[in-house]
């Protein structure tokens, strides 16, 4: 059915009867927006101070992230390659996923097996 200028719009909308999932979406989206703005502003302000501060910040942030992943037993990634290759690939993939999530705020990477849930 096509809508014309004189036809009525549907009376109900998504906000009339919010489901629990809908009520969860708004705060989660707000948290992601605040986190993304905070991360971007931090990098910009550190860039004004010099590149050494950015390097220190990202190094400390990644170190804390990897330490928490290792202490919780979540460090190993889903690829089971065995031996030192598995350690190297887990390290590389954890760092890549963390950096991509920090600077793009892709919702799918906040899965508990990747970054760890709500920021």
WOUR-V182773 format. One record per backbone hydrogen bond with DSSP energy under -0.5 kcal/mol. CO is the residue of the C=O (numbers start at 1). NH is the residue of the N-H. Records with the same first field share a line. If there is no record, write none. Layout:
CO: NH ; NH
This chain:
4: 7
13: 16 ; 17
15: 18
19: 23
20: 24
21: 25
22: 26
23: 27
24: 28
25: 29
26: 30
27: 31
28: 32
29: 33
30: 34
31: 35
32: 36
33: 37
34: 38
35: 39
36: 40
37: 41
38: 42
39: 43
40: 44
41: 45
42: 46
43: 47
44: 48
45: 49
46: 50
50: 53 ; 54
51: 55
52: 56
53: 57
54: 58
55: 59
56: 60
57: 61
58: 62
59: 63
60: 64
61: 65
62: 66
63: 67
64: 68
65: 69
66: 70
67: 71
68: 72
69: 73 ; 74 ; 75
70: 73
78: 80
79: 81
82: 85 ; 86
83: 87
84: 88
85: 89
86: 90
87: 91
88: 92
89: 93
90: 94
91: 95
92: 96
93: 97
94: 98
95: 99
96: 100
97: 101
98: 102
99: 103
100: 104
101: 105
106: 109
107: 110
108: 111
109: 115
110: 117
111: 114 ; 115 ; 116
